[in-house]
């Protein structure tokens, strides 16, 4: 089951939803920050889940427009969703792919290139951490005095993981500076500029990767109340 399928199935599991309501929930909960899915893709996923008997649909009117399909989860779909969530929580984070694979092949790059890309990574991660922390603060204010357990778990875990990685990146790049003093000859601003602007550097390979927080936050979010039908 893909991340998009799991996300949409979990939204419908909260209660019957029109297709456009699912779109609204994804936007309201900020899921697009981590989940790549367009409006047309939502209906593609809904139709796929319905063909697989995980959802059913019927035409209803929301009182403001002509009758449209409203989707409901089936018992089979709820069972698949529960199994998928259980598997995700039980399995440790996979290693040997994405960032870890890059670390395992540092020797392919020159010291200056290593410093440059890791500094860029650190800057991006810092910005992502700040965005998630602001979102967490907003949830705490809106849901005060009690924040739902799954919201607290998702945000505190994601923030802790990003802080730990940021600490590691900061320490590693500083150690790298000491081991390879030549990287200090270039201003940090130049080291962090995109390779295309510098005229030389690492060629970017288009690999589809998901930010680590996405895999946790995009799957379970605050249950929303179904719109009035």
Phi and psi in degrees as GROMACS dihedral restraints (atoms count N, CA, C in turn):
[ dihedral_restraints ]
;  ai    aj    ak    al  type     phi  dphi    fc
    3     4     5     6     1   -75.6    20    10
    4     5     6     7     1   165.9    20    10
    6     7     8     9     1   -60.9    20    10
    7     8     9    10     1   -39.5    20    10
    9    10    11    12     1   -65.4    20    10
   10    11    12    13     1   -43.6    20    10
   12    13    14    15     1   -62.7    20    10
   13    14    15    16     1   -43.6    20    10
   15    16    17    18     1   -64.8    20    10
   16    17    18    19     1   -40.9    20    10
   18    19    20    21     1   -64.3    20    10
   19    20    21    22     1   -48.3    20    10
   21    22    23    24     1   -66.1    20    10
   22    23    24    25     1   -40.4    20    10
   24    25    26    27     1   -63.3    20    10
   25    26    27    28     1   -38.6    20    10
   27    28    29    30     1   -68.9    20    10
   28    29    30    31     1   -33.7    20    10
   30    31    32    33     1   -67.8    20    10
   31    32    33    34     1   -44.2    20    10
   33    34    35    36     1   -67.9    20    10
   34    35    36    37     1   -28.6    20    10
   36    37    38    39     1   -63.6    20    10
   37    38    39    40     1   -22.0    20    10
   39    40    41    42     1   -72.7    20    10
   40    41    42    43     1   -22.6    20    10
   42    43    44    45     1   159.7    20    10
   43    44    45    46     1   164.1    20    10
   45    46    47    48     1   -54.0    20    10
   46    47    48    49     1   138.7    20    10
   48    49    50    51     1  -137.1    20    10
   49    50    51    52     1   139.0    20    10
   51    52    53    54     1   -76.9    20    10
   52    53    54    55     1   157.5    20    10
   54    55    56    57     1   -58.4    20    10
   55    56    57    58     1   -42.6    20    10
   57    58    59    60     1   -68.8    20    10
   58    59    60    61     1   -25.8    20    10
   60    61    62    63     1   -67.8    20    10
   61    62    63    64     1   -37.6    20    10
   63    64    65    66     1   -62.2    20    10
   64    65    66    67     1   -41.4    20    10
   66    67    68    69     1   -58.3    20    10
   67    68    69    70     1   -44.8    20    10
   69    70    71    72     1   -64.4    20    10
   70    71    72    73     1   -42.0    20    10
   72    73    74    75     1   -62.1    20    10
   73    74    75    76     1   -43.2    20    10
   75    76    77    78     1   -60.5    20    10
   76    77    78    79     1   -40.8    20    10
   78    79    80    81     1   -71.6    20    10
   79    80    81    82     1   -45.1    20    10
   81    82    83    84     1   -63.1    20    10
   82    83    84    85     1   -34.7    20    10
   84    85    86    87     1   -89.9    20    10
   85    86    87    88     1     2.4    20    10
   87    88    89    90     1    71.2    20    10
   88    89    90    91     1    23.2    20    10
   90    91    92    93     1   -69.2    20    10
   91    92    93    94     1   -21.5    20    10
   93    94    95    96     1   -68.2    20    10
   94    95    96    97     1   -16.4    20    10
   96    97    98    99     1   -66.0    20    10
   97    98    99   100     1   -23.6    20    10
   99   100   101   102     1  -124.1    20    10
  100   101   102   103     1   -22.5    20    10
  102   103   104   105     1  -110.2    20    10
  103   104   105   106     1   122.6    20    10
  105   106   107   108     1   -92.3    20    10
  106   107   108   109     1   105.1    20    10
  108   109   110   111     1  -157.1    20    10
  109   110   111   112     1   128.5    20    10
  111   112   113   114     1   -91.0    20    10
  112   113   114   115     1   172.9    20    10
  114   115   116   117     1   -61.5    20    10
  115   116   117   118     1   -45.3    20    10
  117   118   119   120     1   -66.4    20    10
  118   119   120   121     1   -31.1    20    10
  120   121   122   123     1   -66.1    20    10
  121   122   123   124     1   -30.8    20    10
  123   124   125   126     1   -61.1    20    10
  124   125   126   127     1   -44.7    20    10
  126   127   128   129     1   -70.5    20    10
  127   128   129   130     1   -32.2    20    10
  129   130   131   132     1   -62.4    20    10
  130   131   132   133     1   -45.0    20    10
  132   133   134   135     1   -66.5    20    10
  133   134   135   136     1   -42.0    20    10
  135   136   137   138     1   -59.7    20    10
  136   137   138   139     1   -45.1    20    10
  138   139   140   141     1   -64.0    20    10
  139   140   141   142     1   -38.4    20    10
  141   142   143   144     1   -65.0    20    10
  142   143   144   145     1   -45.5    20    10
  144   145   146   147     1   -65.3    20    10
  145   146   147   148     1   -33.0    20    10
  147   148   149   150     1   -70.5    20    10
  148   149   150   151     1   -40.2    20    10
  150   151   152   153     1   -62.7    20    10
  151   152   153   154     1   -31.4    20    10
  153   154   155   156     1   -88.6    20    10
  154   155   156   157     1    10.4    20    10
  156   157   158   159     1    63.5    20    10
  157   158   159   160     1    25.4    20    10
  159   160   161   162     1   -93.9    20    10
  160   161   162   163     1   -17.5    20    10
  162   163   164   165     1  -133.5    20    10
  163   164   165   166     1   155.0    20    10
  165   166   167   168     1  -124.8    20    10
  166   167   168   169     1   162.6    20    10
  168   169   170   171     1  -143.5    20    10
  169   170   171   172     1   156.1    20    10
  171   172   173   174     1  -151.4    20    10
  172   173   174   175     1   157.2    20    10
  174   175   176   177     1   -84.4    20    10
  175   176   177   178     1   128.2    20    10
  177   178   179   180     1  -139.2    20    10
  178   179   180   181     1   161.9    20    10
  180   181   182   183     1  -107.2    20    10
  181   182   183   184     1   140.9    20    10
  183   184   185   186     1   -88.8    20    10
  184   185   186   187     1     7.7    20    10
  186   187   188   189     1    87.3    20    10
  187   188   189   190     1    -8.1    20    10
  189   190   191   192     1  -119.2    20    10
  190   191   192   193     1   -14.6    20    10
  192   193   194   195     1  -149.2    20    10
  193   194   195   196     1   170.5    20    10
  195   196   197   198     1   -57.8    20    10
  196   197   198   199     1   161.4    20    10
  198   199   200   201     1   -57.4    20    10
  199   200   201   202     1   136.5    20    10
  201   202   203   204     1  -131.5    20    10
  202   203   204   205     1   167.4    20    10
  204   205   206   207     1   -70.7    20    10
  205   206   207   208     1   133.1    20    10
  207   208   209   210     1  -116.6    20    10
  208   209   210   211     1   135.5    20    10
  210   211   212   213     1  -106.2    20    10
  211   212   213   214     1   142.4    20    10
  213   214   215   216     1  -132.6    20    10
  214   215   216   217     1   148.2    20    10
  216   217   218   219     1   -81.2    20    10
  217   218   219   220     1   145.7    20    10
  219   220   221   222     1   -94.7    20    10
  220   221   222   223     1   169.5    20    10
  222   223   224   225     1   -62.4    20    10
  223   224   225   226     1   -38.0    20    10
  225   226   227   228     1   -63.5    20    10
  226   227   228   229     1   -42.0    20    10
  228   229   230   231     1   -64.3    20    10
  229   230   231   232     1   -39.7    20    10
  231   232   233   234     1   -65.6    20    10
  232   233   234   235     1   -37.8    20    10
  234   235   236   237     1   -65.0    20    10
  235   236   237   238     1   -42.7    20    10
  237   238   239   240     1   -63.0    20    10
  238   239   240   241     1   -42.6    20    10
  240   241   242   243     1   -62.2    20    10
  241   242   243   244     1   -46.6    20    10
  243   244   245   246     1   -62.8    20    10
  244   245   246   247     1   -40.5    20    10
  246   247   248   249     1   -64.7    20    10
  247   248   249   250     1   -43.9    20    10
  249   250   251   252     1   -63.5    20    10
  250   251   252   253     1   -43.1    20    10
  252   253   254   255     1   -65.1    20    10
  253   254   255   256     1   -41.6    20    10
  255   256   257   258     1   -61.3    20    10
  256   257   258   259     1   -41.8    20    10
  258   259   260   261     1   -63.7    20    10
  259   260   261   262     1   -41.7    20    10
  261   262   263   264     1   -63.1    20    10
  262   263   264   265     1   -39.2    20    10
  264   265   266   267     1   -75.8    20    10
  265   266   267   268     1   -27.7    20    10
  267   268   269   270     1   -80.4    20    10
  268   269   270   271     1   -32.3    20    10
  270   271   272   273     1   -86.0    20    10
  271   272   273   274     1   133.4    20    10
  273   274   275   276     1   -65.1    20    10
  274   275   276   277     1   160.3    20    10
  276   277   278   279     1   -59.8    20    10
  277   278   279   280     1   131.6    20    10
  279   280   281   282     1   -70.7    20    10
  280   281   282   283     1   144.5    20    10
  282   283   284   285     1  -117.3    20    10
  283   284   285   286     1   167.9    20    10
  285   286   287   288     1    86.6    20    10
  286   287   288   289     1     8.3    20    10
  288   289   290   291     1  -131.0    20    10
  289   290   291   292     1   163.4    20    10
  291   292   293   294     1    57.5    20    10
  292   293   294   295     1  -124.3    20    10
  294   295   296   297     1   -59.5    20    10
  295   296   297   298     1   -42.6    20    10
  297   298   299   300     1   -62.4    20    10
  298   299   300   301     1   -36.7    20    10
  300   301   302   303     1   -64.8    20    10
  301   302   303   304     1   -37.3    20    10
  303   304   305   306     1   -64.4    20    10
  304   305   306   307     1   -42.7    20    10
  306   307   308   309     1   -61.5    20    10
  307   308   309   310     1   -36.3    20    10
  309   310   311   312     1   -68.7    20    10
  310   311   312   313     1   -12.4    20    10
  312   313   314   315     1  -125.1    20    10
  313   314   315   316     1    33.4    20    10
  315   316   317   318     1   -58.0    20    10
  316   317   318   319     1   -30.5    20    10
  318   319   320   321     1   -64.4    20    10
  319   320   321   322     1   -14.8    20    10
  321   322   323   324     1   -72.5    20    10
  322   323   324   325     1   -28.0    20    10
  324   325   326   327     1   -96.3    20    10
  325   326   327   328     1   159.2    20    10
  327   328   329   330     1   -78.8    20    10
  328   329   330   331     1   155.5    20    10
  330   331   332   333     1   -53.1    20    10
  331   332   333   334     1   -40.4    20    10
  333   334   335   336     1   -65.3    20    10
  334   335   336   337     1   -36.2    20    10
  336   337   338   339     1   -67.9    20    10
  337   338   339   340     1   -40.3    20    10
  339   340   341   342     1   -61.1    20    10
  340   341   342   343     1   -46.5    20    10
  342   343   344   345     1   -62.5    20    10
  343   344   345   346     1   -40.7    20    10
  345   346   347   348     1   -63.9    20    10
  346   347   348   349     1   -49.8    20    10
  348   349   350   351     1   -71.3    20    10
  349   350   351   352     1   -34.9    20    10
  351   352   353   354     1   -71.3    20    10
  352   353   354   355     1   -33.0    20    10
  354   355   356   357     1   -66.8    20    10
  355   356   357   358     1   -39.5    20    10
  357   358   359   360     1   -63.9    20    10
  358   359   360   361     1   -42.7    20    10
  360   361   362   363     1   -59.4    20    10
  361   362   363   364     1   -44.5    20    10
  363   364   365   366     1   -62.9    20    10
  364   365   366   367     1   -41.9    20    10
  366   367   368   369     1   -63.3    20    10
  367   368   369   370     1   -45.9    20    10
  369   370   371   372     1   -62.8    20    10
  370   371   372   373     1   -41.5    20    10
  372   373   374   375     1   -65.7    20    10
  373   374   375   376     1   -38.8    20    10
  375   376   377   378     1   -61.4    20    10
  376   377   378   379     1   -41.6    20    10
  378   379   380   381     1   -66.8    20    10
  379   380   381   382     1   -40.3    20    10
  381   382   383   384     1   -66.0    20    10
  382   383   384   385     1   -41.6    20    10
  384   385   386   387     1   -61.2    20    10
  385   386   387   388     1   -44.2    20    10
  387   388   389   390     1   -62.2    20    10
  388   389   390   391     1   -39.0    20    10
  390   391   392   393     1   -65.7    20    10
  391   392   393   394     1   -42.4    20    10
  393   394   395   396     1   -69.0    20    10
  394   395   396   397     1   -38.4    20    10
  396   397   398   399     1   -63.5    20    10
  397   398   399   400     1   -38.6    20    10
  399   400   401   402     1   -65.9    20    10
  400   401   402   403     1   -40.4    20    10
  402   403   404   405     1   -63.9    20    10
  403   404   405   406     1   -39.8    20    10
  405   406   407   408     1   -65.2    20    10
  406   407   408   409     1   -41.1    20    10
  408   409   410   411     1   -62.4    20    10
  409   410   411   412     1   -39.1    20    10
  411   412   413   414     1   -64.1    20    10
  412   413   414   415     1   -43.0    20    10
  414   415   416   417     1   -62.5    20    10
  415   416   417   418     1   -39.9    20    10
  417   418   419   420     1   -63.5    20    10
  418   419   420   421     1   -37.8    20    10
  420   421   422   423     1   -72.1    20    10
  421   422   423   424     1   -44.5    20    10
  423   424   425   426     1   -69.6    20    10
  424   425   426   427     1   -33.9    20    10
  426   427   428   429     1  -100.5    20    10
  427   428   429   430     1     7.7    20    10
  429   430   431   432     1   -60.3    20    10
  430   431   432   433     1   146.5    20    10
  432   433   434   435     1   -87.2    20    10
  433   434   435   436     1    -9.1    20    10
  435   436   437   438     1  -114.6    20    10
  436   437   438   439     1   125.1    20    10
  438   439   440   441     1  -101.6    20    10
  439   440   441   442     1   134.1    20    10
  441   442   443   444     1   -56.1    20    10
  442   443   444   445     1   143.2    20    10
  444   445   446   447     1   -56.8    20    10
  445   446   447   448     1   -42.1    20    10
  447   448   449   450     1   -71.9    20    10
  448   449   450   451     1   -29.6    20    10
  450   451   452   453     1   -68.7    20    10
  451   452   453   454     1   -44.2    20    10
  453   454   455   456     1   -61.3    20    10
  454   455   456   457     1   -44.0    20    10
  456   457   458   459     1   -63.1    20    10
  457   458   459   460     1   -45.4    20    10
  459   460   461   462     1   -63.6    20    10
  460   461   462   463     1   -48.2    20    10
  462   463   464   465     1   -71.4    20    10
  463   464   465   466     1   -46.0    20    10
  465   466   467   468     1   -64.8    20    10
  466   467   468   469     1   -37.0    20    10
  468   469   470   471     1   -66.1    20    10
  469   470   471   472     1   -49.2    20    10
  471   472   473   474     1   -61.5    20    10
  472   473   474   475     1   -43.0    20    10
  474   475   476   477     1   -64.7    20    10
  475   476   477   478     1   -41.5    20    10
  477   478   479   480     1   -63.5    20    10
  478   479   480   481     1   -42.2    20    10
  480   481   482   483     1   -64.0    20    10
  481   482   483   484     1   -44.7    20    10
  483   484   485   486     1   -66.6    20    10
  484   485   486   487     1   -38.7    20    10
  486   487   488   489     1   -64.0    20    10
  487   488   489   490     1   -41.5    20    10
  489   490   491   492     1   -64.0    20    10
  490   491   492   493     1   -42.6    20    10
  492   493   494   495     1   -67.8    20    10
  493   494   495   496     1   -37.8    20    10
  495   496   497   498     1   -64.5    20    10
  496   497   498   499     1   -40.9    20    10
  498   499   500   501     1   -60.9    20    10
  499   500   501   502     1   -43.3    20    10
  501   502   503   504     1   -64.0    20    10
  502   503   504   505     1   -45.0    20    10
  504   505   506   507     1   -61.8    20    10
  505   506   507   508     1   -41.8    20    10
  507   508   509   510     1   -61.8    20    10
  508   509   510   511     1   -47.2    20    10
  510   511   512   513     1   -66.6    20    10
  511   512   513   514     1   -41.9    20    10
  513   514   515   516     1   -66.6    20    10
  514   515   516   517     1   -43.1    20    10
  516   517   518   519     1   -67.5    20    10
  517   518   519   520     1   -34.2    20    10
  519   520   521   522     1   -66.7    20    10
  520   521   522   523     1   -42.1    20    10
  522   523   524   525     1   -62.5    20    10
  523   524   525   526     1   -37.4    20    10
  525   526   527   528     1   -64.9    20    10
  526   527   528   529     1   -38.5    20    10
  528   529   530   531     1   -59.1    20    10
  529   530   531   532     1   -42.2    20    10
  531   532   533   534     1   -70.6    20    10
  532   533   534   535     1   -36.5    20    10
  534   535   536   537     1   -73.2    20    10
  535   536   537   538     1   -33.6    20    10
  537   538   539   540     1  -127.7    20    10
  538   539   540   541     1    79.5    20    10
  540   541   542   543     1   -57.2    20    10
  541   542   543   544     1   -22.5    20    10
  543   544   545   546     1   -61.4    20    10
  544   545   546   547     1   -26.3    20    10
  546   547   548   549     1   -68.3    20    10
  547   548   549   550     1   -16.9    20    10
  549   550   551   552     1   -79.7    20    10
  550   551   552   553     1   -11.2    20    10
  552   553   554   555     1   -69.9    20    10
  553   554   555   556     1   -22.0    20    10
  555   556   557   558     1   -98.9    20    10
  556   557   558   559     1   137.3    20    10
  558   559   560   561     1   -59.4    20    10
  559   560   561   562     1   149.1    20    10
  561   562   563   564     1   -57.7    20    10
  562   563   564   565     1   -36.4    20    10
  564   565   566   567     1   -61.7    20    10
  565   566   567   568     1   -36.9    20    10
  567   568   569   570     1   -71.5    20    10
  568   569   570   571     1   -37.8    20    10
  570   571   572   573     1   -64.9    20    10
  571   572   573   574     1   -26.8    20    10
  573   574   575   576     1   -98.0    20    10
  574   575   576   577     1    -4.9    20    10
  576   577   578   579     1   -70.3    20    10
  577   578   579   580     1   151.6    20    10
  579   580   581   582     1   -57.1    20    10
  580   581   582   583     1   146.9    20    10
  582   583   584   585     1   -57.5    20    10
  583   584   585   586     1   -37.1    20    10
  585   586   587   588     1   -62.2    20    10
  586   587   588   589     1   -29.9    20    10
  588   589   590   591     1   -79.8    20    10
  589   590   591   592     1   -20.9    20    10
  591   592   593   594     1   -91.8    20    10
  592   593   594   595     1   -15.3    20    10
  594   595   596   597     1    87.6    20    10
  595   596   597   598     1   -12.1    20    10
  597   598   599   600     1  -156.7    20    10
  598   599   600   601     1   153.2    20    10
  600   601   602   603     1   154.2    20    10
  601   602   603   604     1  -154.5    20    10
  603   604   605   606     1   -89.0    20    10
  604   605   606   607     1   130.7    20    10
  606   607   608   609     1   -71.3    20    10
  607   608   609   610     1   131.3    20    10
  609   610   611   612     1   -79.5    20    10
  610   611   612   613     1   131.7    20    10
  612   613   614   615     1  -106.1    20    10
  613   614   615   616     1   130.4    20    10
  615   616   617   618     1   -77.9    20    10
  616   617   618   619     1    98.3    20    10
  618   619   620   621     1  -116.7    20    10
  619   620   621   622     1   135.2    20    10
  621   622   623   624     1   -81.6    20    10
  622   623   624   625     1   111.1    20    10
  624   625   626   627     1  -127.3    20    10
  625   626   627   628     1   151.5    20    10
  627   628   629   630     1  -111.6    20    10
  628   629   630   631     1   134.2    20    10
  630   631   632   633     1   -55.2    20    10
  631   632   633   634     1   143.1    20    10
  633   634   635   636     1   -54.9    20    10
  634   635   636   637     1   -42.7    20    10
  636   637   638   639     1   -61.9    20    10
  637   638   639   640     1   -28.2    20    10
  639   640   641   642     1   -60.2    20    10
  640   641   642   643     1   -42.0    20    10
  642   643   644   645     1   -65.8    20    10
  643   644   645   646     1   -19.4    20    10
  645   646   647   648     1   -97.3    20    10
  646   647   648   649     1   -47.9    20    10
  648   649   650   651     1   -74.8    20    10
  649   650   651   652     1   -36.5    20    10
  651   652   653   654     1   -70.0    20    10
  652   653   654   655     1   -15.2    20    10
  654   655   656   657     1   -89.9    20    10
  655   656   657   658     1   -35.2    20    10
  657   658   659   660     1  -132.2    20    10
  658   659   660   661     1   118.5    20    10
  660   661   662   663     1  -130.7    20    10
  661   662   663   664     1   177.7    20    10
  663   664   665   666     1   -56.8    20    10
  664   665   666   667     1   123.9    20    10
  666   667   668   669     1   -61.1    20    10
  667   668   669   670     1   129.7    20    10
  669   670   671   672     1  -100.4    20    10
  670   671   672   673     1   154.7    20    10
  672   673   674   675     1   -78.6    20    10
  673   674   675   676     1   130.8    20    10
  675   676   677   678     1   -57.2    20    10
  676   677   678   679     1   144.8    20    10
  678   679   680   681     1   -65.6    20    10
  679   680   681   682     1   151.7    20    10
  681   682   683   684     1   -62.4    20    10
  682   683   684   685     1   132.6    20    10
